[in-house]
């Protein structure tokens, strides 16, 4: 298995730090798409669990070519829908 390291962040004209760090923004709609690793961190799950939940259609995801992406707004709705309310 070949492991490569990314070079340190270098400022490039017209490119924000968020865009250069791998976060994807589609610009026109303004939604932020996460890759599987980022979605796993966001949901506090293992990467394999995110793949499984996506395959079973338990977590909303989008296929972009061969890549699996997750919309932050859709993940927030998922969290809200699966939140257990407190009984007073």
Beta strands, then each sheet from edge to edge (+ up, - down):
strand 1: 24-25
strand 2: 32-34
strand 3: 62-64
strand 4: 67-71
sheet 1: 1+ 2- 4+ 3-
end
